Amino acid sequence: MESPENLHGPAVGVAQDATPTTVDVDTAVFLLGAGVTTLTHPLLYVKLLIQVGHEPLPPTVGTTMFGRRVLYLPGFFSYAQHIVKVDGKRGLLRGLSPRIVSSAISTVVRSKVKQIDVLFKNGDQQNSLRKVVKETSHEMIIQCLSRVATHPFHVMSVRCMAQFVGREVKYGGMLSCMVKIFKEEGVAGFYVGLIPHVLGEVLFLWCCNLLAHFINTYAVDESHSNIWRLADCEPVDSNYIFSQASAVRSYTKFVMGIAVSVLTYPFMLVADLMVVNNCGLAAGLPPLSPVFSSWLHCWNHLSNKGHLFRGSSFFFRRVPLTSIED
C-alpha cells in the first residue's frame, strides 16, 4: 500500500506546475494586448486621418434641435467604408504591425520596472496623499520609460497610416521604415512629437490620480454613505457602509480618466501632427497642413483655427455651416 506522501505527491506537483509564472502572465498580457490592438486599430486609423484634416467624403447640411444649420461630417462607419472601398478590408489594418510591436515592448518594460515596485510600498495609510504622490511618481516613471521605448514604432505606424491621404508608398514594412527615417532624419526622426505626447500622458496621470484621491477622501465618506437608507430608519451595518464606499471609489478613477482625457486630448493631437509634419507625405505638407517649426507652433495654429479637438469624436461630427469656407 502506498504511503500518503506518494498519494498526494502528484497532486502537489500538479498544483505547483499550475501556478502561473511571470513569463506566463506577460505572455497572456501580450496576447490580450495584441488582440485589443488589432480590434481597435480601425478606430485609431480613422481618428488619425481626421486629425490630419483629411475629409474625402462630402459633408451634409442639417439642422440641430434648436434650428441652427450645421455641417454633419461623415462618422466612423462611413469613413471606414470609404477606406475599404479604396484599399479593401486589409486596408483597415494599415500600420498595425508597429503598434503590435509597440504593445509588446510596453508590456516588457512595465513588467521589468514593476519588479522593483516593492521598494515603493510602505506603511502609509490607504488613502494618504503621500502614498498617492509616491505611487503616481512611480507610474510616471514607468509611463515615460515605456513611451521612450515605444515612440519610434508609434512614428512608423502613424506615417504608414497617413500615406492614405496622398496615396504614397514611401513607408512600407517596419525595417524599410526604420531605414528611411534614419537616412532622412537621423535618430531624432524616431522621436518627433515625443514631448507633447509625454506631457499629455504625465498631465493625465497626475490629474486623474489626484482628482480621484481628493474625491474619494472628501466626497466619499464611509460615515455618510448610509444617506440613502436613512429614510427607512433601518440600522445600517458597518460592513454595508464600507462596501458601498468601496464600490463608489472603484469607479471614481475610471470616471476621472474619461473627464481628464478630454482636457489632455490636444497634446495627443499635436503629437500626431508633428509626427507627419514635413516628412514628405501630403498629410504633413501644404496645402493640407502648414510646416510647423515646433510643437508650440502647431498648438498655436490649431488654437487659432479652433481645431484643438479635431478628431476627438468619431460618430457625432458637426461644424458650423460657415466652416465650409475655411
Secondary structure by P-SEA (a helix, b strand, c coil): cccccccaaaaaaaaaaacccaaaaaaaaaaaaaaaaaaaaaaaaaaaaaaaccccbbbbbbccccbbbbbbcccaaaaaaaaaaaccccccccaaaaaaaaaaaaaaaaaaaaccccccccccccccaaaaaaaaaaaaaaaaaaaaacaaaaaaaaaaaacccccccccccaaaaaaaaaacccccccccaaaaaaaaaaaaaaaaaaaaaaaaaccccccccccccccccccccaaaaaaaaaaaaaaaaaaaaaaaaaaaaaaaaaaaaaaaccccccccccccccccccaaaaaaaaaaaccccccccccccccccccccc
